[in-house]
Amino acid sequence: MSTRLPAVTVVGSINLDIIATTDRLPTAGETIGGGVLQQQPGGKGANQAVAAARLGGSARMIGAVGDDAPGRLMLAALSGAGVDTADVEVLDGGATGTALIVVDRDGENQIVVCPGANAGFSLEGVSFGPDETVLCQLEVSLPVVLDAARRSTGFFVLNAAPAMDLPAELLERCDLVIVNESEYQLIPALAGANLVAVTYGKDGSALLERGRRVAEAPALSVPVASTVGAGDAFCAALVLAIRAGLPYGRSLAVANAVGADAVGDPSSQPALAPLEDYIARATESSVASR
C-alpha cells in the first residue's frame, strides 16, 4: 500500500548558486587556481521545495526572486521540478539572491549568501490551510519566519540554519526543528524545544524531545560529490516521513538514505527517487525507534 504524503509549503530562500569546484578549500587570503565554475538553481528554501516534490510530495514555494534573468531561471527550475510557484513574488528592480560556493574534492564547502530579493518580501495575502505542513529556514528575514509561524495552524517546521538566537515564541510554535550538530551547539535554547532532529554527518542523525534522545539512525557510507544540497534533501524527507506517520527511527533512516543519495550528486537540487523507494530501504532492524 502506498504512503500518503502531506502537502508541504516552503517559506524560504531562492538563490542562484555560483559554484567553484577545487581540489581543496582556500585559507584566509589564499588564491587557488584550477577551479571549475558552474551555475545552478539553489537556496535552502528552493532546494527543500524541489526535494519534497521529487520525493512525491505536493510542494508549494513562497519566496521572492528579482525581475532578472536569474530569477526567471529559478522560477523555471522550480516549476520544472513540480513545485507550485504561484506565491513566489517577482520584485521589480530587485536582484535574485546569490550564493557563492566553493566545494573541494571531498565535497566539503564554504558558502557566502547574498540575499537580494530574499530579504525583501512579505507574507501579505498568503494563507495556509490547516492540513498544510509549513517548512521554514533562516535565509529569509526572521520577521517573515515569525509571521509564517503565526499564520500557520498546521504542522510547523523550522530548519534553524544559518544558526542564530531564536525568539521563545518561535521555538514554542515549532512542532519540529532540524539542525546539524554545530547549529545545535550554537542555539542552546534547542535543548528545551519540543522536538529537534540533529544530523551528525557520518555518525547519522537523532531526534530529541526536550533534550532527551528518543530515536536515532546510522548514516550510510557513500562516495561524496557535494554536501551542498544534502541537508536540504534530508529536511524534506524527514518532514514527509514524519507527517506520513512513520515512526521516528524509521523516519530518520529514510531521511538519511535520501541525504546519502544527495551527497552523490553535485547539484544543489539533486535527482531523487520517490520516497516510497527510500522507505523500502530503511528496514526496522537498522534503526532505533521510539
N, C-alpha and C positions, 0 to 999 in steps of 0.2 A: 504494500500500500504506500502511495506517495505521501511525502511530508508536506503539509500545507505551510507555506512560507508567508510571513507577515508583510504588510505594506510598510516600507521604510522611507521616511523623509529625512534627507540630509540637509542640515543648515551649515554651510561652511565655505571654505575657500575653493577658488577655481584659479589655477595658475598655468602659465606656460613654463614648463621645465626646460632649462638650458643645461645640458649635462656634458661635462668633460670627463672622459674615462682615461685614467692614467695608471702607471704601474704602482704608484704609492701617493698618499696624500701629502701635500706640501706642508712644511712647518712655517711658522710665522716669518714673513719677509723673504721666503724662498720662492723661486720660479722654477717650475718643472716643465720640460718640453715633451714632445712626443704624444700629446693627448689627442683623443678622438672626440669630436664635438657632434652632438645631436640635439634636436629639439623635439619635444613631445608633450602631450597633454598631461597635466598634473594638478597639484593642490590636494591637501588632505581630504577636503570635502568631496571634491570631484572623484578622487581615487576611491573613496568609500562608496559613493553612489554607483560608480561603474562596477565595482566588485559585487555589490549587492545585486545589481541587475544581471551580471554574468553568472552569478550563483543561482539565479532563477527567481529572485525576489522582485516585487514591484517597487521600483525606486523612483523617488521624486527629488529633484535638486532645487534648493533655494540658496541663492547667492548672487553674485554680480560679476560681470565682465565689462571691459571697456568697449567703446564703439570703435574697434580697431581690428586689424587682420587677425592678431592672436585671439581676440575674443570670439570672432566668427569661427575660427578653427576649434576653440574649446567647446563651443555650443554644438558644432557638428560632431565632435568626438563623443560628447555625452549622449546626444540623440542616437548616434550610430550604435552605441552600446545598449540602447533600450531604456535610457533614463528620460523621465518626463522633465523637460526644461521650461515649461510654461511660466514658472515663477522665478526664473533667472532674470535679473534686471540687466539691461544694457545701459550703462551710464554714459550720457553724452559728454564728450570731452575728457573722459577718464581713460586711464590705461589699464589694461588687463594685468592682474597680478603676475609676478615672475619669480621663479625660484632658480637661483644659481647653484648648481650641484656639481661636486667633484666626487667621483667614485673610483676606488682603487681596484686592483686585480682580485682582491679578496671580497669585494662587494661592500666594503665599508665606505661611508660617505661623510661629506661636510656639506651643509646646506645654508644658504643665506636667502631669506624670503623678502621680496619687495612687494608689499600687499596690494598697492594700486587700488583697483575697484573693490577688492575685498574689504577695505576699510570704509567704504562709502555707501553701503546700502542699509536699509532698514526692513523690518517685517510688517510695515504698514500695509494693511489689506490682506495679509496672509493669515489663513486659519488652518487648524489641524483637527482632524477627526478623532473621535475617542478611541478608535482602533488603530490609529497611526502610531508607529514607533518613530520617535524623533531622535536623530543622532547628530550631535554637535562636536566640534573641535574648537581649539583656541587660536586658529589662524585668522579668525574674524574678530571683531571687537567684542569685548566682554559684555557691553550693554546689549548687543544683538543676541548673544548666547543667553543672557538673563531673560530677555524678552521671550525667546523661544521656550525657555523653561516655564515661564508664567503662562504662556498661551497654550502649551501642550497639556492635555488632560490624560493622555495615554502613557505608555512606557517611554521614559526619557533617559537617554544615554549620553554621557559626556566622555569623549576621548580627550583627556586633560593634557594635550600636547599642542604647542610647547608648554612646559611646566610654568605655573605662576600661582600666586596666592589666590585662593578661590573664596568668594563670599559664602558665609554659612548658609544663606538662603539657597544658593545654587546647589551646594553639596547635599542639603536636606531634600531637595527636589529630585536628585538623581536616583533612579532605580538601579543604575549600573554606571560605574566609572571604569574606563580602560586606560591603563598606563603601562610604560615599561618600568624596569627596575629602578633606573635613575630618577625617573619622574616621580615614582612612589616615594623615594627618599627626599626629593625636593619639596614635596607637598605633605608636611606632617599631618595635616587635618584628615588625610585619607585614612588614617588608622581608625578613625571613628565613623567612616562612611558606611552606608547600608550594605553595599556590595561592590567590591573592587576586583577587577581582573588585572593581574600583573604578569607581564611577559618577562622571561629571564634569558632570552636568546637560546643558546644551546642547552640550557637547563630547563626548557619547557615553559609552562605557564601555570598559574594558580588562581583560584577565586577565594577572596577573603570576605567574611561577613563581620563588620566592625572589628577588623584586625585579626580575626580568627580564621585560619585556613580551613576551608570546607571542601575543597576539591583541587585536584592537580592533574596534569597530564604531561608526559615527556615530550621533548622536541624530537623531530625526525632529522636524521643526519643526511643532508643532501648537498650537492655542489651549489655554490653560491655565485650568481651572476651579479645581483644587485639587491640591497636591502631597502631601497627607496620606497617601493610600494608594498612591502611585505606586512608592515604593521597595519596599514590601512585595509589590506585584504583580510587580515586576522580580525580586525574590528568588525567588518561587515559580516564575516562568517559567524563570529561569536554571537552577535546580536540576532542574526537569523536563526541560529541553532537554539539559543535560549528561548526566543519568542515562539519557536515552533514546538516547544515543550520538551526538548531533550534534557536529560539530567545534566547537572553542572559538569561533571567529569567528562561525559561524552561530548558535551558542547565544546569544552576546551580541546579535546582531542581532534574534533572536526576542524576547529579554527587553526590548530597547529598544523594540520595537514594542508589546509588552504595556504597558510603562510609559507610552508615548505615549497609548495608549487610556485608561489610568488617570487621567492628568492632565486629561483632558477630561471626567471625571465628578466631581462634587463630593462623592461618597460616599467614606468611608474604605475601603469594601469595594465597589469599582466593578464594574459589569457587564463581563464579558469574553467574548470568543469562545473556542471550543475552540483549544487550542494548535496544532492542525493548520493552522488559518487563518493564524496568525502565521508558522508555518514556511514556508507557501507565499509569504508576502510577503517573507520575508528571502532575497533572491537571493544567490548566492555572489559575484556581482560587486560587491556593496555592502559586503563585509566583508573584513577581513584575517585569514585563518585560519592556524592553526598549521601 
